[in-house]
């Protein structure tokens, strides 16, 4: 069992969990800092049906996986009203950072579970389809969470990194940067999918995030190896 649909099936659940936790983390931190909007709208829940965007959470990631392109997606954004936060400029940065931080925590949990799976089924992982599928899900879960954390820290609207950069900029520059927000997602699609498809080897976003993603993934896999009882890198 190693076909494209098998691979896609092992991606969808980890991606949904990673995205849902990412969004809920934004809402929880926003509530803590004075903005209960997400709670008032019933979005502080881990029920994926409240967060899943059919296109961004299921269809697009599945198509990207089948096409061997970088897998990314999105959920319905948790609503945050900056004006309701205790300190809007500072707190918006903290709310934005909460999503990537939650993904890094989830990656650590995935690494520990992967290590425990390897320890418990040390002699069986290669022969049991169920254990193999569980291991693939955990590897994908780890990798997806690392990727989402770093990807969302890119300083391009509408990603979380743009809110952090916006909060750090002085007034006039901050206002100008905010105006770019409506063009940000189209720019990402052009840079991430369109231009790399049209121009082989052109991958500016990949070049930026490849090194930190690889470094973090290696360390999380080392953690999994340590938990499994093997030697760490």
Buried (B, 14 or more C-beta within 10 A) or exposed (E): EEEEEBBBBBBBEBBBBBBBBBBBBBBBBBBBBBBBBBBEEEBBBEEBEBBBBEEBBBEBBBEBBBEEBBBBBBBBBBBBBBEBBEEBBEBBBBBBBBBBBBBBBBBBEBBBBBBBBBEEBEEEBEEEEEBBBBBBBBBBBBBBBBBBBBBBBBBBBBBBBBBBBBBEBEEEEBEEBBEEBEEBBEEBEEBBBEBBEEEEEEBEBEEBBEEEBEEBBEBBBBBBBBBBEBEEE
